[in-house]
Amino acid sequence: MSVATKGRRKIEVDGRRYVWYVADDYDSAYKVLNVISEDKKMILTLPLHAPSAYVISKGSVFQGKKTSGTWERYALPYAVPDAIIPSFVADVIQWSTGDNGTVAVAWDGKQYPL
């Protein structure tokens, strides 16, 4: 089954295709950036305007390693811009697919609200 693309943006990074879009998060007051690989193995959610920049991995692969498939949070090594543009999305994808020694963070409901 493929990823729904209607009303969403497509991007290709390192020869792989992804779909991305910004949407309201129904469980919080935040807007989130969602990034999904074509094979749905990488599923990322990045809360926008959160106190600390981080990404939530919901897929089965993150930075080339198998994950639990549950929500795993990682500190983003750079700030999230006010406007989400394709080059920022490409940077997030490259960081999420490379082996960059990420820092896992624990959900606390405040600094990491989702």
MODELLER restraints for C-alpha pairs under 7 A, 6 or more apart:
rsr = mdl.restraints
at = mdl.atoms
rsr.add(forms.Gaussian(group=physical.xy_distance, feature=features.Distance(at['CA:2:A'], at['CA:38:A']), mean=6.58, stdev=0.5))
rsr.add(forms.Gaussian(group=physical.xy_distance, feature=features.Distance(at['CA:3:A'], at['CA:38:A']), mean=6.14, stdev=0.5))
rsr.add(forms.Gaussian(group=physical.xy_distance, feature=features.Distance(at['CA:5:A'], at['CA:19:A']), mean=6.77, stdev=0.5))
rsr.add(forms.Gaussian(group=physical.xy_distance, feature=features.Distance(at['CA:8:A'], at['CA:19:A']), mean=6.55, stdev=0.5))
rsr.add(forms.Gaussian(group=physical.xy_distance, feature=features.Distance(at['CA:8:A'], at['CA:20:A']), mean=6.04, stdev=0.5))
rsr.add(forms.Gaussian(group=physical.xy_distance, feature=features.Distance(at['CA:8:A'], at['CA:21:A']), mean=5.33, stdev=0.5))
rsr.add(forms.Gaussian(group=physical.xy_distance, feature=features.Distance(at['CA:9:A'], at['CA:19:A']), mean=5.66, stdev=0.5))
rsr.add(forms.Gaussian(group=physical.xy_distance, feature=features.Distance(at['CA:9:A'], at['CA:20:A']), mean=5.29, stdev=0.5))
rsr.add(forms.Gaussian(group=physical.xy_distance, feature=features.Distance(at['CA:9:A'], at['CA:21:A']), mean=6.12, stdev=0.5))
rsr.add(forms.Gaussian(group=physical.xy_distance, feature=features.Distance(at['CA:10:A'], at['CA:18:A']), mean=5.79, stdev=0.5))
rsr.add(forms.Gaussian(group=physical.xy_distance, feature=features.Distance(at['CA:10:A'], at['CA:19:A']), mean=4.54, stdev=0.5))
rsr.add(forms.Gaussian(group=physical.xy_distance, feature=features.Distance(at['CA:10:A'], at['CA:20:A']), mean=6.26, stdev=0.5))
rsr.add(forms.Gaussian(group=physical.xy_distance, feature=features.Distance(at['CA:11:A'], at['CA:17:A']), mean=5.86, stdev=0.5))
rsr.add(forms.Gaussian(group=physical.xy_distance, feature=features.Distance(at['CA:11:A'], at['CA:18:A']), mean=5.33, stdev=0.5))
rsr.add(forms.Gaussian(group=physical.xy_distance, feature=features.Distance(at['CA:11:A'], at['CA:19:A']), mean=6.27, stdev=0.5))
rsr.add(forms.Gaussian(group=physical.xy_distance, feature=features.Distance(at['CA:12:A'], at['CA:18:A']), mean=6.12, stdev=0.5))
rsr.add(forms.Gaussian(group=physical.xy_distance, feature=features.Distance(at['CA:13:A'], at['CA:90:A']), mean=6.37, stdev=0.5))
rsr.add(forms.Gaussian(group=physical.xy_distance, feature=features.Distance(at['CA:17:A'], at['CA:37:A']), mean=6.25, stdev=0.5))
rsr.add(forms.Gaussian(group=physical.xy_distance, feature=features.Distance(at['CA:17:A'], at['CA:38:A']), mean=5.68, stdev=0.5))
rsr.add(forms.Gaussian(group=physical.xy_distance, feature=features.Distance(at['CA:18:A'], at['CA:35:A']), mean=6.75, stdev=0.5))
rsr.add(forms.Gaussian(group=physical.xy_distance, feature=features.Distance(at['CA:18:A'], at['CA:36:A']), mean=5.54, stdev=0.5))
rsr.add(forms.Gaussian(group=physical.xy_distance, feature=features.Distance(at['CA:18:A'], at['CA:37:A']), mean=4.36, stdev=0.5))
rsr.add(forms.Gaussian(group=physical.xy_distance, feature=features.Distance(at['CA:18:A'], at['CA:38:A']), mean=5.38, stdev=0.5))
rsr.add(forms.Gaussian(group=physical.xy_distance, feature=features.Distance(at['CA:19:A'], at['CA:35:A']), mean=5.79, stdev=0.5))
rsr.add(forms.Gaussian(group=physical.xy_distance, feature=features.Distance(at['CA:19:A'], at['CA:36:A']), mean=5.33, stdev=0.5))
rsr.add(forms.Gaussian(group=physical.xy_distance, feature=features.Distance(at['CA:19:A'], at['CA:37:A']), mean=6.47, stdev=0.5))
rsr.add(forms.Gaussian(group=physical.xy_distance, feature=features.Distance(at['CA:20:A'], at['CA:34:A']), mean=5.45, stdev=0.5))
rsr.add(forms.Gaussian(group=physical.xy_distance, feature=features.Distance(at['CA:20:A'], at['CA:35:A']), mean=4.43, stdev=0.5))
rsr.add(forms.Gaussian(group=physical.xy_distance, feature=features.Distance(at['CA:20:A'], at['CA:36:A']), mean=6.42, stdev=0.5))
rsr.add(forms.Gaussian(group=physical.xy_distance, feature=features.Distance(at['CA:21:A'], at['CA:33:A']), mean=5.84, stdev=0.5))
rsr.add(forms.Gaussian(group=physical.xy_distance, feature=features.Distance(at['CA:21:A'], at['CA:34:A']), mean=5.45, stdev=0.5))
rsr.add(forms.Gaussian(group=physical.xy_distance, feature=features.Distance(at['CA:21:A'], at['CA:35:A']), mean=6.87, stdev=0.5))
rsr.add(forms.Gaussian(group=physical.xy_distance, feature=features.Distance(at['CA:22:A'], at['CA:31:A']), mean=6.73, stdev=0.5))
rsr.add(forms.Gaussian(group=physical.xy_distance, feature=features.Distance(at['CA:22:A'], at['CA:32:A']), mean=5.54, stdev=0.5))
rsr.add(forms.Gaussian(group=physical.xy_distance, feature=features.Distance(at['CA:22:A'], at['CA:33:A']), mean=4.48, stdev=0.5))
rsr.add(forms.Gaussian(group=physical.xy_distance, feature=features.Distance(at['CA:22:A'], at['CA:34:A']), mean=6.17, stdev=0.5))
rsr.add(forms.Gaussian(group=physical.xy_distance, feature=features.Distance(at['CA:23:A'], at['CA:31:A']), mean=5.52, stdev=0.5))
rsr.add(forms.Gaussian(group=physical.xy_distance, feature=features.Distance(at['CA:23:A'], at['CA:32:A']), mean=5.58, stdev=0.5))
rsr.add(forms.Gaussian(group=physical.xy_distance, feature=features.Distance(at['CA:23:A'], at['CA:33:A']), mean=6.69, stdev=0.5))
rsr.add(forms.Gaussian(group=physical.xy_distance, feature=features.Distance(at['CA:24:A'], at['CA:30:A']), mean=6.30, stdev=0.5))
rsr.add(forms.Gaussian(group=physical.xy_distance, feature=features.Distance(at['CA:24:A'], at['CA:31:A']), mean=4.37, stdev=0.5))
rsr.add(forms.Gaussian(group=physical.xy_distance, feature=features.Distance(at['CA:24:A'], at['CA:32:A']), mean=6.20, stdev=0.5))
rsr.add(forms.Gaussian(group=physical.xy_distance, feature=features.Distance(at['CA:25:A'], at['CA:31:A']), mean=5.54, stdev=0.5))
rsr.add(forms.Gaussian(group=physical.xy_distance, feature=features.Distance(at['CA:25:A'], at['CA:32:A']), mean=6.17, stdev=0.5))
rsr.add(forms.Gaussian(group=physical.xy_distance, feature=features.Distance(at['CA:30:A'], at['CA:47:A']), mean=6.34, stdev=0.5))
rsr.add(forms.Gaussian(group=physical.xy_distance, feature=features.Distance(at['CA:30:A'], at['CA:48:A']), mean=6.39, stdev=0.5))
rsr.add(forms.Gaussian(group=physical.xy_distance, feature=features.Distance(at['CA:31:A'], at['CA:47:A']), mean=6.19, stdev=0.5))
rsr.add(forms.Gaussian(group=physical.xy_distance, feature=features.Distance(at['CA:31:A'], at['CA:48:A']), mean=5.61, stdev=0.5))
rsr.add(forms.Gaussian(group=physical.xy_distance, feature=features.Distance(at['CA:32:A'], at['CA:45:A']), mean=6.26, stdev=0.5))
rsr.add(forms.Gaussian(group=physical.xy_distance, feature=features.Distance(at['CA:32:A'], at['CA:46:A']), mean=5.35, stdev=0.5))
rsr.add(forms.Gaussian(group=physical.xy_distance, feature=features.Distance(at['CA:32:A'], at['CA:47:A']), mean=4.36, stdev=0.5))
rsr.add(forms.Gaussian(group=physical.xy_distance, feature=features.Distance(at['CA:32:A'], at['CA:48:A']), mean=5.36, stdev=0.5))
rsr.add(forms.Gaussian(group=physical.xy_distance, feature=features.Distance(at['CA:33:A'], at['CA:45:A']), mean=5.61, stdev=0.5))
rsr.add(forms.Gaussian(group=physical.xy_distance, feature=features.Distance(at['CA:33:A'], at['CA:46:A']), mean=4.97, stdev=0.5))
rsr.add(forms.Gaussian(group=physical.xy_distance, feature=features.Distance(at['CA:33:A'], at['CA:47:A']), mean=6.42, stdev=0.5))
rsr.add(forms.Gaussian(group=physical.xy_distance, feature=features.Distance(at['CA:33:A'], at['CA:48:A']), mean=6.96, stdev=0.5))
rsr.add(forms.Gaussian(group=physical.xy_distance, feature=features.Distance(at['CA:34:A'], at['CA:44:A']), mean=5.65, stdev=0.5))
rsr.add(forms.Gaussian(group=physical.xy_distance, feature=features.Distance(at['CA:34:A'], at['CA:45:A']), mean=4.63, stdev=0.5))
rsr.add(forms.Gaussian(group=physical.xy_distance, feature=features.Distance(at['CA:34:A'], at['CA:46:A']), mean=6.50, stdev=0.5))
rsr.add(forms.Gaussian(group=physical.xy_distance, feature=features.Distance(at['CA:35:A'], at['CA:43:A']), mean=5.84, stdev=0.5))
rsr.add(forms.Gaussian(group=physical.xy_distance, feature=features.Distance(at['CA:35:A'], at['CA:44:A']), mean=5.06, stdev=0.5))
rsr.add(forms.Gaussian(group=physical.xy_distance, feature=features.Distance(at['CA:35:A'], at['CA:45:A']), mean=6.54, stdev=0.5))
rsr.add(forms.Gaussian(group=physical.xy_distance, feature=features.Distance(at['CA:36:A'], at['CA:42:A']), mean=5.79, stdev=0.5))
rsr.add(forms.Gaussian(group=physical.xy_distance, feature=features.Distance(at['CA:36:A'], at['CA:43:A']), mean=4.58, stdev=0.5))
rsr.add(forms.Gaussian(group=physical.xy_distance, feature=features.Distance(at['CA:36:A'], at['CA:44:A']), mean=6.41, stdev=0.5))
rsr.add(forms.Gaussian(group=physical.xy_distance, feature=features.Distance(at['CA:37:A'], at['CA:43:A']), mean=6.59, stdev=0.5))
rsr.add(forms.Gaussian(group=physical.xy_distance, feature=features.Distance(at['CA:40:A'], at['CA:59:A']), mean=6.98, stdev=0.5))
rsr.add(forms.Gaussian(group=physical.xy_distance, feature=features.Distance(at['CA:41:A'], at['CA:59:A']), mean=5.17, stdev=0.5))
rsr.add(forms.Gaussian(group=physical.xy_distance, feature=features.Distance(at['CA:41:A'], at['CA:60:A']), mean=5.17, stdev=0.5))
rsr.add(forms.Gaussian(group=physical.xy_distance, feature=features.Distance(at['CA:41:A'], at['CA:61:A']), mean=5.66, stdev=0.5))
rsr.add(forms.Gaussian(group=physical.xy_distance, feature=features.Distance(at['CA:42:A'], at['CA:59:A']), mean=4.69, stdev=0.5))
rsr.add(forms.Gaussian(group=physical.xy_distance, feature=features.Distance(at['CA:42:A'], at['CA:60:A']), mean=6.38, stdev=0.5))
rsr.add(forms.Gaussian(group=physical.xy_distance, feature=features.Distance(at['CA:42:A'], at['CA:61:A']), mean=5.52, stdev=0.5))
rsr.add(forms.Gaussian(group=physical.xy_distance, feature=features.Distance(at['CA:42:A'], at['CA:62:A']), mean=6.50, stdev=0.5))
rsr.add(forms.Gaussian(group=physical.xy_distance, feature=features.Distance(at['CA:43:A'], at['CA:57:A']), mean=5.93, stdev=0.5))
rsr.add(forms.Gaussian(group=physical.xy_distance, feature=features.Distance(at['CA:43:A'], at['CA:58:A']), mean=5.18, stdev=0.5))
rsr.add(forms.Gaussian(group=physical.xy_distance, feature=features.Distance(at['CA:43:A'], at['CA:59:A']), mean=4.59, stdev=0.5))
rsr.add(forms.Gaussian(group=physical.xy_distance, feature=features.Distance(at['CA:44:A'], at['CA:55:A']), mean=6.58, stdev=0.5))
rsr.add(forms.Gaussian(group=physical.xy_distance, feature=features.Distance(at['CA:44:A'], at['CA:56:A']), mean=5.60, stdev=0.5))
rsr.add(forms.Gaussian(group=physical.xy_distance, feature=features.Distance(at['CA:44:A'], at['CA:57:A']), mean=4.79, stdev=0.5))
rsr.add(forms.Gaussian(group=physical.xy_distance, feature=features.Distance(at['CA:44:A'], at['CA:58:A']), mean=6.03, stdev=0.5))
rsr.add(forms.Gaussian(group=physical.xy_distance, feature=features.Distance(at['CA:45:A'], at['CA:55:A']), mean=5.80, stdev=0.5))
rsr.add(forms.Gaussian(group=physical.xy_distance, feature=features.Distance(at['CA:45:A'], at['CA:56:A']), mean=5.07, stdev=0.5))
rsr.add(forms.Gaussian(group=physical.xy_distance, feature=features.Distance(at['CA:45:A'], at['CA:57:A']), mean=6.66, stdev=0.5))
rsr.add(forms.Gaussian(group=physical.xy_distance, feature=features.Distance(at['CA:46:A'], at['CA:54:A']), mean=6.35, stdev=0.5))
rsr.add(forms.Gaussian(group=physical.xy_distance, feature=features.Distance(at['CA:46:A'], at['CA:55:A']), mean=4.56, stdev=0.5))
rsr.add(forms.Gaussian(group=physical.xy_distance, feature=features.Distance(at['CA:46:A'], at['CA:56:A']), mean=6.20, stdev=0.5))
rsr.add(forms.Gaussian(group=physical.xy_distance, feature=features.Distance(at['CA:51:A'], at['CA:111:A']), mean=5.49, stdev=0.5))
rsr.add(forms.Gaussian(group=physical.xy_distance, feature=features.Distance(at['CA:52:A'], at['CA:111:A']), mean=5.86, stdev=0.5))
rsr.add(forms.Gaussian(group=physical.xy_distance, feature=features.Distance(at['CA:52:A'], at['CA:112:A']), mean=6.57, stdev=0.5))
rsr.add(forms.Gaussian(group=physical.xy_distance, feature=features.Distance(at['CA:53:A'], at['CA:75:A']), mean=6.22, stdev=0.5))
rsr.add(forms.Gaussian(group=physical.xy_distance, feature=features.Distance(at['CA:53:A'], at['CA:76:A']), mean=5.32, stdev=0.5))
rsr.add(forms.Gaussian(group=physical.xy_distance, feature=features.Distance(at['CA:53:A'], at['CA:79:A']), mean=6.14, stdev=0.5))
rsr.add(forms.Gaussian(group=physical.xy_distance, feature=features.Distance(at['CA:53:A'], at['CA:80:A']), mean=6.48, stdev=0.5))
rsr.add(forms.Gaussian(group=physical.xy_distance, feature=features.Distance(at['CA:54:A'], at['CA:73:A']), mean=6.68, stdev=0.5))
rsr.add(forms.Gaussian(group=physical.xy_distance, feature=features.Distance(at['CA:54:A'], at['CA:74:A']), mean=5.50, stdev=0.5))
rsr.add(forms.Gaussian(group=physical.xy_distance, feature=features.Distance(at['CA:54:A'], at['CA:75:A']), mean=4.30, stdev=0.5))
rsr.add(forms.Gaussian(group=physical.xy_distance, feature=features.Distance(at['CA:54:A'], at['CA:76:A']), mean=4.53, stdev=0.5))
rsr.add(forms.Gaussian(group=physical.xy_distance, feature=features.Distance(at['CA:55:A'], at['CA:73:A']), mean=5.68, stdev=0.5))
rsr.add(forms.Gaussian(group=physical.xy_distance, feature=features.Distance(at['CA:55:A'], at['CA:74:A']), mean=5.44, stdev=0.5))
rsr.add(forms.Gaussian(group=physical.xy_distance, feature=features.Distance(at['CA:55:A'], at['CA:75:A']), mean=6.52, stdev=0.5))
rsr.add(forms.Gaussian(group=physical.xy_distance, feature=features.Distance(at['CA:55:A'], at['CA:76:A']), mean=6.32, stdev=0.5))
rsr.add(forms.Gaussian(group=physical.xy_distance, feature=features.Distance(at['CA:56:A'], at['CA:71:A']), mean=6.04, stdev=0.5))
rsr.add(forms.Gaussian(group=physical.xy_distance, feature=features.Distance(at['CA:56:A'], at['CA:72:A']), mean=5.50, stdev=0.5))
rsr.add(forms.Gaussian(group=physical.xy_distance, feature=features.Distance(at['CA:56:A'], at['CA:73:A']), mean=4.47, stdev=0.5))
rsr.add(forms.Gaussian(group=physical.xy_distance, feature=features.Distance(at['CA:56:A'], at['CA:74:A']), mean=6.51, stdev=0.5))
rsr.add(forms.Gaussian(group=physical.xy_distance, feature=features.Distance(at['CA:57:A'], at['CA:71:A']), mean=5.70, stdev=0.5))
rsr.add(forms.Gaussian(group=physical.xy_distance, feature=features.Distance(at['CA:57:A'], at['CA:72:A']), mean=5.17, stdev=0.5))
rsr.add(forms.Gaussian(group=physical.xy_distance, feature=features.Distance(at['CA:57:A'], at['CA:73:A']), mean=6.27, stdev=0.5))
rsr.add(forms.Gaussian(group=physical.xy_distance, feature=features.Distance(at['CA:58:A'], at['CA:69:A']), mean=5.61, stdev=0.5))
rsr.add(forms.Gaussian(group=physical.xy_distance, feature=features.Distance(at['CA:58:A'], at['CA:70:A']), mean=5.59, stdev=0.5))
rsr.add(forms.Gaussian(group=physical.xy_distance, feature=features.Distance(at['CA:58:A'], at['CA:71:A']), mean=4.95, stdev=0.5))
rsr.add(forms.Gaussian(group=physical.xy_distance, feature=features.Distance(at['CA:58:A'], at['CA:72:A']), mean=6.72, stdev=0.5))
rsr.add(forms.Gaussian(group=physical.xy_distance, feature=features.Distance(at['CA:59:A'], at['CA:69:A']), mean=5.15, stdev=0.5))
rsr.add(forms.Gaussian(group=physical.xy_distance, feature=features.Distance(at['CA:60:A'], at['CA:66:A']), mean=5.68, stdev=0.5))
rsr.add(forms.Gaussian(group=physical.xy_distance, feature=features.Distance(at['CA:60:A'], at['CA:67:A']), mean=5.01, stdev=0.5))
rsr.add(forms.Gaussian(group=physical.xy_distance, feature=features.Distance(at['CA:60:A'], at['CA:68:A']), mean=6.48, stdev=0.5))
rsr.add(forms.Gaussian(group=physical.xy_distance, feature=features.Distance(at['CA:60:A'], at['CA:69:A']), mean=4.77, stdev=0.5))
rsr.add(forms.Gaussian(group=physical.xy_distance, feature=features.Distance(at['CA:61:A'], at['CA:67:A']), mean=5.39, stdev=0.5))
rsr.add(forms.Gaussian(group=physical.xy_distance, feature=features.Distance(at['CA:62:A'], at['CA:96:A']), mean=6.03, stdev=0.5))
rsr.add(forms.Gaussian(group=physical.xy_distance, feature=features.Distance(at['CA:62:A'], at['CA:97:A']), mean=6.32, stdev=0.5))
rsr.add(forms.Gaussian(group=physical.xy_distance, feature=features.Distance(at['CA:63:A'], at['CA:96:A']), mean=5.07, stdev=0.5))
rsr.add(forms.Gaussian(group=physical.xy_distance, feature=features.Distance(at['CA:63:A'], at['CA:97:A']), mean=4.18, stdev=0.5))
rsr.add(forms.Gaussian(group=physical.xy_distance, feature=features.Distance(at['CA:63:A'], at['CA:98:A']), mean=5.02, stdev=0.5))
rsr.add(forms.Gaussian(group=physical.xy_distance, feature=features.Distance(at['CA:63:A'], at['CA:99:A']), mean=5.35, stdev=0.5))
rsr.add(forms.Gaussian(group=physical.xy_distance, feature=features.Distance(at['CA:64:A'], at['CA:97:A']), mean=5.88, stdev=0.5))
rsr.add(forms.Gaussian(group=physical.xy_distance, feature=features.Distance(at['CA:64:A'], at['CA:98:A']), mean=6.80, stdev=0.5))
rsr.add(forms.Gaussian(group=physical.xy_distance, feature=features.Distance(at['CA:73:A'], at['CA:104:A']), mean=5.76, stdev=0.5))
rsr.add(forms.Gaussian(group=physical.xy_distance, feature=features.Distance(at['CA:73:A'], at['CA:105:A']), mean=5.48, stdev=0.5))
rsr.add(forms.Gaussian(group=physical.xy_distance, feature=features.Distance(at['CA:73:A'], at['CA:106:A']), mean=6.88, stdev=0.5))
rsr.add(forms.Gaussian(group=physical.xy_distance, feature=features.Distance(at['CA:74:A'], at['CA:102:A']), mean=6.44, stdev=0.5))
rsr.add(forms.Gaussian(group=physical.xy_distance, feature=features.Distance(at['CA:74:A'], at['CA:103:A']), mean=5.53, stdev=0.5))
rsr.add(forms.Gaussian(group=physical.xy_distance, feature=features.Distance(at['CA:74:A'], at['CA:104:A']), mean=4.37, stdev=0.5))
rsr.add(forms.Gaussian(group=physical.xy_distance, feature=features.Distance(at['CA:74:A'], at['CA:105:A']), mean=5.45, stdev=0.5))
rsr.add(forms.Gaussian(group=physical.xy_distance, feature=features.Distance(at['CA:75:A'], at['CA:103:A']), mean=5.64, stdev=0.5))
rsr.add(forms.Gaussian(group=physical.xy_distance, feature=features.Distance(at['CA:75:A'], at['CA:104:A']), mean=6.35, stdev=0.5))
rsr.add(forms.Gaussian(group=physical.xy_distance, feature=features.Distance(at['CA:75:A'], at['CA:105:A']), mean=6.36, stdev=0.5))
